[in-house]
Amino acid sequence: MFSKFRLFNGLIVNTARRTCSIYSGYQNTTSKSPTVNLLKPASPYRQARFPSTFQITTTNNQIYIDVQGRRAVLLFDLHEQVMTITHTKVPKELGGHGFGKILAKAALDFALSNGYFLRVKCAFVKHYIEKYEPQYAQYMI
């Protein structure tokens, strides 16, 4: 069963049982203020455990989600026209709910929308690209 949720800022999240994909139009974040996107939980059975919306925030070197006082974070570096994804950290309490996948997809979309090539050092994001989003492999150096 495949369902869609329309989100804020033109984002659409497509969810299946264990996967989640975000389609978006991230704006260039050369400004110092973070970019915030509000999202709804991926599936109905998670709504009782997590708030009805959460935020994806993009700053100069990280993309993160704050849920119930916990922060799932993806770290990256920007140098010239290359975005190097270095690490993804999801707290144990948030594990198994797709937050890592949401962060990985948000980072990949951010890189492409800003014209960056990808260098992926994070094993989780490498696996995510291989399994769910192989079209991003053509942008990796």
N, CA, C and O atoms as CSV, one atom per row, in Angstrom:
chain,resi,resn,atom,element,x,y,z
A,1,MET,N,N,0.847,-1.175,0.000
A,1,MET,CA,C,0.000,0.000,0.000
A,1,MET,C,C,0.888,1.233,0.000
A,1,MET,O,O,1.840,1.298,0.778
A,2,PHE,N,N,0.611,2.193,-0.834
A,2,PHE,CA,C,1.444,3.376,-1.011
A,2,PHE,C,C,0.586,4.600,-0.779
A,2,PHE,O,O,-0.423,4.790,-1.458
A,3,SER,N,N,0.974,5.434,0.173
A,3,SER,CA,C,0.180,6.616,0.466
A,3,SER,C,C,1.034,7.857,0.331
A,3,SER,O,O,2.260,7.774,0.400
A,4,LYS,N,N,0.399,9.027,0.136
A,4,LYS,CA,C,1.116,10.285,-0.019
A,4,LYS,C,C,0.654,11.268,1.039
A,4,LYS,O,O,-0.523,11.302,1.401
A,5,PHE,N,N,1.585,12.064,1.531
A,5,PHE,CA,C,1.273,13.167,2.425
A,5,PHE,C,C,1.788,14.445,1.778
A,5,PHE,O,O,2.963,14.509,1.417
A,6,ARG,N,N,0.955,15.456,1.622
A,6,ARG,CA,C,1.419,16.748,1.134
A,6,ARG,C,C,1.882,17.561,2.331
A,6,ARG,O,O,1.192,17.635,3.348
A,7,LEU,N,N,3.038,18.163,2.206
A,7,LEU,CA,C,3.655,18.836,3.328
A,7,LEU,C,C,3.847,20.317,3.057
A,7,LEU,O,O,3.458,20.816,2.001
A,8,PHE,N,N,4.440,21.014,3.998
A,8,PHE,CA,C,4.709,22.434,3.878
A,8,PHE,C,C,5.861,22.673,2.910
A,8,PHE,O,O,6.642,21.763,2.634
A,9,ASN,N,N,5.968,23.880,2.399
A,9,ASN,CA,C,7.042,24.304,1.501
A,9,ASN,C,C,7.116,23.461,0.233
A,9,ASN,O,O,8.197,23.309,-0.338
A,10,GLY,N,N,6.008,22.918,-0.212
A,10,GLY,CA,C,5.980,22.164,-1.457
A,10,GLY,C,C,6.581,20.776,-1.369
A,10,GLY,O,O,6.824,20.165,-2.410
A,11,LEU,N,N,6.835,20.244,-0.175
A,11,LEU,CA,C,7.398,18.914,-0.039
A,11,LEU,C,C,6.306,17.870,-0.146
A,11,LEU,O,O,5.179,18.098,0.293
A,12,ILE,N,N,6.628,16.742,-0.719
A,12,ILE,CA,C,5.723,15.596,-0.746
A,12,ILE,C,C,6.507,14.401,-0.234
A,12,ILE,O,O,7.605,14.121,-0.715
A,13,VAL,N,N,5.948,13.700,0.735
A,13,VAL,CA,C,6.589,12.494,1.254
A,13,VAL,C,C,5.785,11.305,0.775
A,13,VAL,O,O,4.581,11.223,1.016
A,14,ASN,N,N,6.446,10.386,0.099
A,14,ASN,CA,C,5.826,9.135,-0.307
A,14,ASN,C,C,6.315,8.058,0.633
A,14,ASN,O,O,7.521,7.894,0.819
A,15,THR,N,N,5.390,7.319,1.232
A,15,THR,CA,C,5.795,6.315,2.204
A,15,THR,C,C,5.262,4.947,1.832
A,15,THR,O,O,4.157,4.811,1.306
A,16,ALA,N,N,6.054,3.955,2.112
A,16,ALA,CA,C,5.616,2.565,2.037
A,16,ALA,C,C,5.824,2.011,3.444
A,16,ALA,O,O,5.940,2.790,4.390
A,17,ARG,N,N,5.872,0.717,3.606
A,17,ARG,CA,C,5.996,0.172,4.954
A,17,ARG,C,C,7.286,0.606,5.646
A,17,ARG,O,O,7.238,1.094,6.775
A,18,ARG,N,N,8.429,0.440,5.001
A,18,ARG,CA,C,9.697,0.731,5.667
A,18,ARG,C,C,10.526,1.781,4.922
A,18,ARG,O,O,11.687,1.995,5.271
A,19,THR,N,N,9.960,2.438,3.907
A,19,THR,CA,C,10.740,3.425,3.168
A,19,THR,C,C,10.025,4.757,3.148
A,19,THR,O,O,8.815,4.830,3.365
A,20,CYS,N,N,10.768,5.792,2.891
A,20,CYS,CA,C,10.209,7.127,2.823
A,20,CYS,C,C,11.018,7.930,1.821
A,20,CYS,O,O,12.247,7.944,1.897
A,21,SER,N,N,10.364,8.595,0.889
A,21,SER,CA,C,11.050,9.436,-0.075
A,21,SER,C,C,10.467,10.826,-0.033
A,21,SER,O,O,9.252,10.996,0.074
A,22,ILE,N,N,11.333,11.828,-0.119
A,22,ILE,CA,C,10.909,13.216,-0.108
A,22,ILE,C,C,11.248,13.819,-1.455
A,22,ILE,O,O,12.363,13.658,-1.950
A,23,TYR,N,N,10.296,14.509,-2.046
A,23,TYR,CA,C,10.535,15.237,-3.284
A,23,TYR,C,C,10.367,16.708,-2.953
A,23,TYR,O,O,9.313,17.117,-2.465
A,24,SER,N,N,11.377,17.497,-3.209
A,24,SER,CA,C,11.285,18.884,-2.794
A,24,SER,C,C,12.058,19.798,-3.717
A,24,SER,O,O,12.759,19.347,-4.623
A,25,GLY,N,N,11.921,21.081,-3.478
A,25,GLY,CA,C,12.685,22.092,-4.167
A,25,GLY,C,C,13.404,22.945,-3.138
A,25,GLY,O,O,12.946,24.040,-2.814
A,26,TYR,N,N,14.529,22.455,-2.619
A,26,TYR,CA,C,15.275,23.226,-1.639
A,26,TYR,C,C,15.798,24.494,-2.286
A,26,TYR,O,O,16.148,24.504,-3.467
A,27,GLN,N,N,15.848,25.542,-1.521
A,27,GLN,CA,C,16.375,26.803,-2.003
A,27,GLN,C,C,17.836,26.895,-1.620
A,27,GLN,O,O,18.279,26.243,-0.674
A,28,ASN,N,N,18.591,27.708,-2.357
A,28,ASN,CA,C,19.994,27.914,-2.064
A,28,ASN,C,C,20.124,28.489,-0.657
A,28,ASN,O,O,19.465,29.475,-0.326
A,29,THR,N,N,20.958,27.887,0.160
A,29,THR,CA,C,21.068,28.310,1.549
A,29,THR,C,C,22.377,29.034,1.795
A,29,THR,O,O,23.087,28.715,2.748
A,30,THR,N,N,22.706,29.993,0.960
A,30,THR,CA,C,23.909,30.768,1.185
A,30,THR,C,C,23.715,31.763,2.322
A,30,THR,O,O,24.695,32.298,2.842
A,31,SER,N,N,22.485,32.020,2.712
A,31,SER,CA,C,22.235,32.910,3.834
A,31,SER,C,C,22.590,32.204,5.141
A,31,SER,O,O,22.715,30.980,5.168
A,32,LYS,N,N,22.751,32.950,6.202
A,32,LYS,CA,C,23.157,32.393,7.490
A,32,LYS,C,C,21.994,31.770,8.252
A,32,LYS,O,O,22.218,30.990,9.177
A,33,SER,N,N,20.766,32.093,7.886
A,33,SER,CA,C,19.625,31.537,8.614
A,33,SER,C,C,19.337,30.120,8.131
A,33,SER,O,O,19.458,29.834,6.940
A,34,PRO,N,N,18.954,29.224,9.057
A,34,PRO,CA,C,18.664,27.847,8.658
A,34,PRO,C,C,17.372,27.753,7.860
A,34,PRO,O,O,16.478,28.588,7.994
A,35,THR,N,N,17.292,26.724,7.030
A,35,THR,CA,C,16.087,26.434,6.276
A,35,THR,C,C,15.288,25.419,7.070
A,35,THR,O,O,15.840,24.411,7.511
A,36,VAL,N,N,14.004,25.664,7.259
A,36,VAL,CA,C,13.169,24.780,8.061
A,36,VAL,C,C,12.040,24.248,7.189
A,36,VAL,O,O,11.360,25.012,6.504
A,37,ASN,N,N,11.847,22.927,7.218
A,37,ASN,CA,C,10.741,22.280,6.514
A,37,ASN,C,C,9.980,21.449,7.527
A,37,ASN,O,O,10.579,20.652,8.248
A,38,LEU,N,N,8.677,21.622,7.594
A,38,LEU,CA,C,7.852,20.847,8.516
A,38,LEU,C,C,7.352,19.590,7.822
A,38,LEU,O,O,6.911,19.646,6.674
A,39,LEU,N,N,7.419,18.462,8.507
A,39,LEU,CA,C,6.999,17.186,7.951
A,39,LEU,C,C,6.033,16.491,8.888
A,39,LEU,O,O,6.028,16.745,10.092
A,40,LYS,N,N,5.223,15.623,8.335
A,40,LYS,CA,C,4.328,14.790,9.130
A,40,LYS,C,C,4.956,13.408,9.275
A,40,LYS,O,O,5.773,13.024,8.438
A,41,PRO,N,N,4.603,12.652,10.306
A,41,PRO,CA,C,5.134,11.297,10.449
A,41,PRO,C,C,4.807,10.451,9.228
A,41,PRO,O,O,3.819,10.698,8.537
A,42,ALA,N,N,5.643,9.454,8.970
A,42,ALA,CA,C,5.545,8.664,7.753
A,42,ALA,C,C,4.338,7.737,7.707
A,42,ALA,O,O,3.810,7.488,6.623
A,43,SER,N,N,3.887,7.223,8.831
A,43,SER,CA,C,2.748,6.319,8.773
A,43,SER,C,C,1.856,6.488,10.010
A,43,SER,O,O,2.318,6.944,11.056
A,44,PRO,N,N,0.588,6.122,9.882
A,44,PRO,CA,C,-0.380,6.372,10.951
A,44,PRO,C,C,-0.038,5.737,12.292
A,44,PRO,O,O,-0.333,6.334,13.328
A,45,TYR,N,N,0.573,4.550,12.321
A,45,TYR,CA,C,0.828,3.902,13.601
A,45,TYR,C,C,1.892,4.631,14.407
A,45,TYR,O,O,2.029,4.372,15.602
A,46,ARG,N,N,2.647,5.533,13.793
A,46,ARG,CA,C,3.678,6.285,14.503
A,46,ARG,C,C,3.136,7.583,15.102
A,46,ARG,O,O,3.820,8.213,15.910
A,47,GLN,N,N,1.951,7.987,14.733
A,47,GLN,CA,C,1.443,9.275,15.183
A,47,GLN,C,C,1.240,9.336,16.687
A,47,GLN,O,O,1.383,10.407,17.278
A,48,ALA,N,N,0.913,8.232,17.315
A,48,ALA,CA,C,0.712,8.241,18.756
A,48,ALA,C,C,2.040,8.421,19.490
A,48,ALA,O,O,2.063,8.936,20.608
A,49,ARG,N,N,3.139,8.003,18.875
A,49,ARG,CA,C,4.438,8.044,19.520
A,49,ARG,C,C,5.172,9.358,19.263
A,49,ARG,O,O,5.948,9.797,20.112
A,50,PHE,N,N,4.947,9.990,18.124
A,50,PHE,CA,C,5.639,11.205,17.760
A,50,PHE,C,C,4.636,12.312,17.482
A,50,PHE,O,O,3.467,12.036,17.215
A,51,PRO,N,N,5.082,13.566,17.541
A,51,PRO,CA,C,4.161,14.677,17.278
A,51,PRO,C,C,3.636,14.637,15.856
A,51,PRO,O,O,4.190,13.944,15.002
A,52,SER,N,N,2.563,15.384,15.601
A,52,SER,CA,C,1.941,15.348,14.286
A,52,SER,C,C,2.815,15.960,13.207
A,52,SER,O,O,2.661,15.615,12.035
A,53,THR,N,N,3.731,16.859,13.561
A,53,THR,CA,C,4.695,17.386,12.593
A,53,THR,C,C,6.061,17.466,13.253
A,53,THR,O,O,6.170,17.546,14.477
A,54,PHE,N,N,7.099,17.444,12.433
A,54,PHE,CA,C,8.442,17.686,12.916
A,54,PHE,C,C,9.160,18.503,11.866
A,54,PHE,O,O,8.652,18.666,10.756
A,55,GLN,N,N,10.322,19.016,12.192
A,55,GLN,CA,C,11.028,19.918,11.303
A,55,GLN,C,C,12.323,19.303,10.799
A,55,GLN,O,O,13.030,18.621,11.541
A,56,ILE,N,N,12.626,19.553,9.529
A,56,ILE,CA,C,13.958,19.305,8.999
A,56,ILE,C,C,14.598,20.677,8.901
A,56,ILE,O,O,14.077,21.564,8.225
A,57,THR,N,N,15.732,20.854,9.577
A,57,THR,CA,C,16.415,22.136,9.577
A,57,THR,C,C,17.782,21.967,8.925
A,57,THR,O,O,18.524,21.041,9.251
A,58,THR,N,N,18.105,22.863,8.008
A,58,THR,CA,C,19.386,22.845,7.319
A,58,THR,C,C,20.194,24.060,7.738
A,58,THR,O,O,19.734,25.195,7.608
A,59,THR,N,N,21.401,23.821,8.244
A,59,THR,CA,C,22.311,24.908,8.581
A,59,THR,C,C,23.551,24.786,7.701
A,59,THR,O,O,23.537,24.056,6.710
A,60,ASN,N,N,24.612,25.488,8.052
A,60,ASN,CA,C,25.813,25.505,7.214
A,60,ASN,C,C,26.474,24.144,7.051
A,60,ASN,O,O,27.024,23.863,5.987
A,61,ASN,N,N,26.438,23.292,8.067
A,61,ASN,CA,C,27.124,22.006,7.952
A,61,ASN,C,C,26.328,20.819,8.496
A,61,ASN,O,O,26.897,19.752,8.725
A,62,GLN,N,N,25.031,20.989,8.705
A,62,GLN,CA,C,24.234,19.865,9.179
A,62,GLN,C,C,22.772,20.007,8.789
A,62,GLN,O,O,22.259,21.102,8.563
A,63,ILE,N,N,22.131,18.859,8.721
A,63,ILE,CA,C,20.682,18.780,8.527
A,63,ILE,C,C,20.184,17.968,9.715
A,63,ILE,O,O,20.705,16.889,9.995
A,64,TYR,N,N,19.174,18.485,10.414
A,64,TYR,CA,C,18.735,17.763,11.597
A,64,TYR,C,C,17.224,17.819,11.765
A,64,TYR,O,O,16.530,18.669,11.207
A,65,ILE,N,N,16.743,16.850,12.581
A,65,ILE,CA,C,15.338,16.745,12.952
A,65,ILE,C,C,15.283,16.672,14.471
A,65,ILE,O,O,15.956,15.839,15.077
A,66,ASP,N,N,14.490,17.532,15.086
A,66,ASP,CA,C,14.266,17.485,16.527
A,66,ASP,C,C,12.898,16.865,16.791
A,66,ASP,O,O,11.879,17.365,16.314
A,67,VAL,N,N,12.884,15.777,17.551
A,67,VAL,CA,C,11.636,15.098,17.916
A,67,VAL,C,C,11.700,14.760,19.400
A,67,VAL,O,O,12.606,14.055,19.844
A,68,GLN,N,N,10.745,15.259,20.156
A,68,GLN,CA,C,10.620,14.972,21.583
A,68,GLN,C,C,11.939,15.140,22.338
A,68,GLN,O,O,12.319,14.277,23.129
A,69,GLY,N,N,12.620,16.231,22.095
A,69,GLY,CA,C,13.859,16.518,22.804
A,69,GLY,C,C,15.069,15.758,22.312
A,69,GLY,O,O,16.149,15.896,22.886
A,70,ARG,N,N,14.929,14.971,21.284
A,70,ARG,CA,C,16.047,14.218,20.698
A,70,ARG,C,C,16.342,14.793,19.327
A,70,ARG,O,O,15.449,15.316,18.660
A,71,ARG,N,N,17.604,14.695,18.902
A,71,ARG,CA,C,17.998,15.249,17.605
A,71,ARG,C,C,18.668,14.178,16.756
A,71,ARG,O,O,19.672,13.587,17.155
A,72,ALA,N,N,18.094,13.935,15.569
A,72,ALA,CA,C,18.723,13.103,14.546
A,72,ALA,C,C,19.444,14.056,13.604
A,72,ALA,O,O,18.856,15.039,13.152
A,73,VAL,N,N,20.710,13.779,13.301
A,73,VAL,CA,C,21.514,14.745,12.564
A,73,VAL,C,C,22.333,14.077,11.457
A,73,VAL,O,O,22.808,12.952,11.612
A,74,LEU,N,N,22.487,14.781,10.350
A,74,LEU,CA,C,23.362,14.379,9.256
A,74,LEU,C,C,24.371,15.511,9.076
A,74,LEU,O,O,23.991,16.663,8.867
A,75,LEU,N,N,25.664,15.171,9.158
A,75,LEU,CA,C,26.725,16.162,9.039
A,75,LEU,C,C,27.314,16.144,7.642
A,75,LEU,O,O,27.459,15.081,7.038
A,76,PHE,N,N,27.653,17.312,7.129
A,76,PHE,CA,C,28.261,17.415,5.808
A,76,PHE,C,C,29.213,18.601,5.760
A,76,PHE,O,O,29.156,19.497,6.603
A,77,ASP,N,N,30.091,18.591,4.757
A,77,ASP,CA,C,31.004,19.697,4.493
A,77,ASP,C,C,30.795,20.155,3.066
A,77,ASP,O,O,30.538,19.341,2.178
A,78,LEU,N,N,30.904,21.449,2.840
A,78,LEU,CA,C,30.819,22.019,1.501
A,78,LEU,C,C,32.167,22.637,1.161
A,78,LEU,O,O,32.675,23.486,1.893
A,79,HIS,N,N,32.737,22.204,0.048
A,79,HIS,CA,C,34.001,22.773,-0.416
A,79,HIS,C,C,33.955,22.853,-1.932
A,79,HIS,O,O,33.800,21.848,-2.625
A,80,GLU,N,N,34.095,24.084,-2.432
A,80,GLU,CA,C,33.936,24.360,-3.851
A,80,GLU,C,C,32.561,23.847,-4.268
A,80,GLU,O,O,31.573,24.256,-3.657
A,81,GLN,N,N,32.440,23.003,-5.243
A,81,GLN,CA,C,31.119,22.523,-5.676
A,81,GLN,C,C,30.886,21.063,-5.264
A,81,GLN,O,O,30.202,20.318,-5.965
A,82,VAL,N,N,31.461,20.659,-4.120
A,82,VAL,CA,C,31.337,19.280,-3.649
A,82,VAL,C,C,30.752,19.273,-2.240
A,82,VAL,O,O,31.235,19.974,-1.350
A,83,MET,N,N,29.717,18.479,-2.052
A,83,MET,CA,C,29.123,18.265,-0.735
A,83,MET,C,C,29.588,16.894,-0.238
A,83,MET,O,O,29.269,15.869,-0.842
A,84,THR,N,N,30.334,16.879,0.854
A,84,THR,CA,C,30.824,15.636,1.443
A,84,THR,C,C,29.946,15.290,2.640
A,84,THR,O,O,29.933,16.009,3.639
A,85,ILE,N,N,29.215,14.189,2.531
A,85,ILE,CA,C,28.362,13.716,3.623
A,85,ILE,C,C,29.232,12.829,4.505
A,85,ILE,O,O,29.709,11.780,4.071
A,86,THR,N,N,29.436,13.267,5.761
A,86,THR,CA,C,30.403,12.588,6.619
A,86,THR,C,C,29.783,11.639,7.644
A,86,THR,O,O,30.365,10.597,7.945
A,87,HIS,N,N,28.621,11.979,8.180
A,87,HIS,CA,C,28.109,11.164,9.289
A,87,HIS,C,C,26.607,11.356,9.458
A,87,HIS,O,O,26.084,12.449,9.246
A,88,THR,N,N,25.922,10.286,9.839
A,88,THR,CA,C,24.512,10.340,10.196
A,88,THR,C,C,24.358,9.738,11.589
A,88,THR,O,O,24.860,8.648,11.865
A,89,LYS,N,N,23.662,10.457,12.458
A,89,LYS,CA,C,23.462,9.978,13.831
A,89,LYS,C,C,21.993,10.104,14.195
A,89,LYS,O,O,21.435,11.201,14.202
A,90,VAL,N,N,21.365,8.959,14.499
A,90,VAL,CA,C,19.975,8.930,14.950
A,90,VAL,C,C,19.975,8.303,16.342
A,90,VAL,O,O,20.465,7.186,16.510
A,91,PRO,N,N,19.429,9.006,17.350
A,91,PRO,CA,C,19.398,8.443,18.707
A,91,PRO,C,C,18.634,7.117,18.751
A,91,PRO,O,O,17.736,6.873,17.945
A,92,LYS,N,N,19.002,6.288,19.686
A,92,LYS,CA,C,18.389,4.969,19.840
A,92,LYS,C,C,16.866,5.061,19.970
A,92,LYS,O,O,16.143,4.219,19.438
A,93,GLU,N,N,16.386,6.080,20.674
A,93,GLU,CA,C,14.943,6.242,20.891
A,93,GLU,C,C,14.187,6.544,19.593
A,93,GLU,O,O,12.997,6.245,19.485
A,94,LEU,N,N,14.865,7.127,18.621
A,94,LEU,CA,C,14.223,7.457,17.341
A,94,LEU,C,C,14.506,6.422,16.265
A,94,LEU,O,O,13.963,6.517,15.165
A,95,GLY,N,N,15.336,5.446,16.555
A,95,GLY,CA,C,15.730,4.440,15.577
A,95,GLY,C,C,14.567,3.607,15.081
A,95,GLY,O,O,13.618,3.348,15.821
A,96,GLY,N,N,14.642,3.187,13.829
A,96,GLY,CA,C,13.633,2.315,13.249
A,96,GLY,C,C,12.387,3.005,12.748
A,96,GLY,O,O,11.417,2.335,12.393
A,97,HIS,N,N,12.385,4.334,12.708
A,97,HIS,CA,C,11.209,5.076,12.269
A,97,HIS,C,C,11.445,5.870,10.991
A,97,HIS,O,O,10.610,6.689,10.608
A,98,GLY,N,N,12.570,5.636,10.330
A,98,GLY,CA,C,12.826,6.256,9.038
A,98,GLY,C,C,13.460,7.631,9.075
A,98,GLY,O,O,13.571,8.272,8.030
A,99,PHE,N,N,13.883,8.112,10.242
A,99,PHE,CA,C,14.472,9.448,10.310
A,99,PHE,C,C,15.810,9.513,9.585
A,99,PHE,O,O,16.131,10.535,8.979
A,100,GLY,N,N,16.588,8.450,9.636
A,100,GLY,CA,C,17.849,8.418,8.891
A,100,GLY,C,C,17.624,8.518,7.395
A,100,GLY,O,O,18.355,9.223,6.698
A,101,LYS,N,N,16.622,7.820,6.902
A,101,LYS,CA,C,16.293,7.875,5.476
A,101,LYS,C,C,15.804,9.260,5.081
A,101,LYS,O,O,16.151,9.761,4.012
A,102,ILE,N,N,15.008,9.874,5.931
A,102,ILE,CA,C,14.517,11.225,5.648
A,102,ILE,C,C,15.685,12.200,5.579
A,102,ILE,O,O,15.731,13.052,4.692
A,103,LEU,N,N,16.627,12.081,6.511
A,103,LEU,CA,C,17.799,12.953,6.488
A,103,LEU,C,C,18.651,12.718,5.247
A,103,LEU,O,O,19.121,13.670,4.624
A,104,ALA,N,N,18.850,11.456,4.889
A,104,ALA,CA,C,19.651,11.142,3.703
A,104,ALA,C,C,19.007,11.728,2.442
A,104,ALA,O,O,19.690,12.349,1.628
A,105,LYS,N,N,17.716,11.537,2.284
A,105,LYS,CA,C,17.018,12.062,1.106
A,105,LYS,C,C,17.056,13.586,1.089
A,105,LYS,O,O,17.250,14.186,0.031
A,106,ALA,N,N,16.874,14.216,2.243
A,106,ALA,CA,C,16.927,15.680,2.314
A,106,ALA,C,C,18.310,16.191,1.918
A,106,ALA,O,O,18.417,17.195,1.213
A,107,ALA,N,N,19.368,15.513,2.361
A,107,ALA,CA,C,20.729,15.928,2.016
A,107,ALA,C,C,20.998,15.766,0.528
A,107,ALA,O,O,21.604,16.640,-0.092
A,108,LEU,N,N,20.554,14.659,-0.048
A,108,LEU,CA,C,20.764,14.432,-1.478
A,108,LEU,C,C,20.006,15.462,-2.312
A,108,LEU,O,O,20.547,15.991,-3.284
A,109,ASP,N,N,18.776,15.747,-1.944
A,109,ASP,CA,C,18.003,16.761,-2.655
A,109,ASP,C,C,18.623,18.149,-2.502
A,109,ASP,O,O,18.642,18.932,-3.452
A,110,PHE,N,N,19.127,18.448,-1.314
A,110,PHE,CA,C,19.786,19.724,-1.064
A,110,PHE,C,C,21.006,19.879,-1.981
A,110,PHE,O,O,21.209,20.937,-2.577
A,111,ALA,N,N,21.811,18.821,-2.087
A,111,ALA,CA,C,23.013,18.867,-2.923
A,111,ALA,C,C,22.658,19.107,-4.385
A,111,ALA,O,O,23.255,19.963,-5.039
A,112,LEU,N,N,21.702,18.364,-4.890
A,112,LEU,CA,C,21.347,18.505,-6.305
A,112,LEU,C,C,20.693,19.837,-6.612
A,112,LEU,O,O,20.970,20.431,-7.655
A,113,SER,N,N,19.838,20.316,-5.736
A,113,SER,CA,C,19.154,21.573,-6.003
A,113,SER,C,C,20.113,22.768,-5.961
A,113,SER,O,O,19.823,23.816,-6.537
A,114,ASN,N,N,21.250,22.611,-5.281
A,114,ASN,CA,C,22.242,23.678,-5.227
A,114,ASN,C,C,23.409,23.446,-6.175
A,114,ASN,O,O,24.371,24.215,-6.166
A,115,GLY,N,N,23.342,22.400,-6.992
A,115,GLY,CA,C,24.357,22.147,-8.008
A,115,GLY,C,C,25.652,21.556,-7.483
A,115,GLY,O,O,26.701,21.740,-8.101
A,116,TYR,N,N,25.609,20.842,-6.345
A,116,TYR,CA,C,26.810,20.238,-5.782
A,116,TYR,C,C,26.965,18.808,-6.282
A,116,TYR,O,O,25.979,18.109,-6.517
A,117,PHE,N,N,28.222,18.380,-6.444
A,117,PHE,CA,C,28.511,16.970,-6.635
A,117,PHE,C,C,28.557,16.338,-5.246
A,117,PHE,O,O,28.678,17.040,-4.243
A,118,LEU,N,N,28.460,15.011,-5.194
A,118,LEU,CA,C,28.390,14.309,-3.914
A,118,LEU,C,C,29.646,13.493,-3.651
A,118,LEU,O,O,30.146,12.810,-4.544
A,119,ARG,N,N,30.150,13.562,-2.436
A,119,ARG,CA,C,31.169,12.649,-1.936
A,119,ARG,C,C,30.576,12.089,-0.649
A,119,ARG,O,O,30.335,12.830,0.304
A,120,VAL,N,N,30.343,10.794,-0.622
A,120,VAL,CA,C,29.650,10.179,0.517
A,120,VAL,C,C,30.625,9.310,1.298
A,120,VAL,O,O,31.101,8.290,0.799
A,121,LYS,N,N,30.918,9.723,2.526
A,121,LYS,CA,C,31.784,8.951,3.423
A,121,LYS,C,C,30.975,8.190,4.463
A,121,LYS,O,O,31.508,7.305,5.133
A,122,CYS,N,N,29.707,8.518,4.606
A,122,CYS,CA,C,28.823,7.874,5.573
A,122,CYS,C,C,28.306,6.546,5.001
A,122,CYS,O,O,27.690,6.520,3.936
A,123,ALA,N,N,28.560,5.459,5.711
A,123,ALA,CA,C,28.144,4.131,5.242
A,123,ALA,C,C,26.625,4.027,5.120
A,123,ALA,O,O,26.123,3.385,4.197
A,124,PHE,N,N,25.890,4.650,6.039
A,124,PHE,CA,C,24.429,4.592,5.976
A,124,PHE,C,C,23.905,5.250,4.707
A,124,PHE,O,O,23.035,4.690,4.040
A,125,VAL,N,N,24.414,6.421,4.363
A,125,VAL,CA,C,23.947,7.132,3.171
A,125,VAL,C,C,24.364,6.379,1.912
A,125,VAL,O,O,23.601,6.341,0.946
A,126,LYS,N,N,25.555,5.779,1.897
A,126,LYS,CA,C,25.971,4.951,0.753
A,126,LYS,C,C,24.983,3.810,0.538
A,126,LYS,O,O,24.552,3.551,-0.585
A,127,HIS,N,N,24.631,3.134,1.627
A,127,HIS,CA,C,23.666,2.030,1.539
A,127,HIS,C,C,22.300,2.538,1.076
A,127,HIS,O,O,21.642,1.891,0.261
A,128,TYR,N,N,21.876,3.682,1.588
A,128,TYR,CA,C,20.593,4.266,1.193
A,128,TYR,C,C,20.560,4.537,-0.306
A,128,TYR,O,O,19.567,4.239,-0.969
A,129,ILE,N,N,21.633,5.096,-0.841
A,129,ILE,CA,C,21.695,5.385,-2.282
A,129,ILE,C,C,21.642,4.095,-3.085
A,129,ILE,O,O,20.898,4.001,-4.061
A,130,GLU,N,N,22.426,3.099,-2.681
A,130,GLU,CA,C,22.449,1.822,-3.402
A,130,GLU,C,C,21.091,1.132,-3.399
A,130,GLU,O,O,20.669,0.586,-4.418
A,131,LYS,N,N,20.405,1.153,-2.254
A,131,LYS,CA,C,19.162,0.399,-2.122
A,131,LYS,C,C,17.924,1.149,-2.608
A,131,LYS,O,O,17.067,0.561,-3.267
A,132,TYR,N,N,17.818,2.458,-2.287
A,132,TYR,CA,C,16.580,3.171,-2.547
A,132,TYR,C,C,16.670,4.246,-3.639
A,132,TYR,O,O,15.686,4.491,-4.337
A,133,GLU,N,N,17.803,4.872,-3.792
A,133,GLU,CA,C,17.924,6.012,-4.702
A,133,GLU,C,C,19.148,5.888,-5.606
A,133,GLU,O,O,20.029,6.746,-5.544
A,134,PRO,N,N,19.239,4.843,-6.452
A,134,PRO,CA,C,20.442,4.654,-7.281
A,134,PRO,C,C,20.670,5.762,-8.310
A,134,PRO,O,O,21.774,5.883,-8.839
A,135,GLN,N,N,19.661,6.564,-8.601
A,135,GLN,CA,C,19.836,7.642,-9.570
A,135,GLN,C,C,20.820,8.703,-9.077
A,135,GLN,O,O,21.356,9.460,-9.886
A,136,TYR,N,N,21.068,8.773,-7.771
A,136,TYR,CA,C,22.010,9.760,-7.225
A,136,TYR,C,C,23.462,9.341,-7.435
A,136,TYR,O,O,24.364,10.168,-7.306
A,137,ALA,N,N,23.700,8.080,-7.754
A,137,ALA,CA,C,25.079,7.588,-7.946
A,137,ALA,C,C,25.797,8.327,-9.076
A,137,ALA,O,O,27.021,8.457,-9.042
A,138,GLN,N,N,25.071,8.803,-10.056
A,138,GLN,CA,C,25.699,9.513,-11.167
A,138,GLN,C,C,26.277,10.874,-10.755
A,138,GLN,O,O,27.076,11.448,-11.495
A,139,TYR,N,N,25.891,11.390,-9.603
A,139,TYR,CA,C,26.400,12.674,-9.117
A,139,TYR,C,C,27.543,12.512,-8.118
A,139,TYR,O,O,28.083,13.503,-7.627
A,140,MET,N,N,27.914,11.264,-7.815
A,140,MET,CA,C,28.960,11.010,-6.840
A,140,MET,C,C,30.328,11.052,-7.508
A,140,MET,O,O,30.505,10.613,-8.644
A,141,ILE,N,N,31.295,11.597,-6.760
A,141,ILE,CA,C,32.675,11.619,-7.269
A,141,ILE,C,C,33.562,10.834,-6.328
A,141,ILE,O,O,34.765,10.722,-6.564
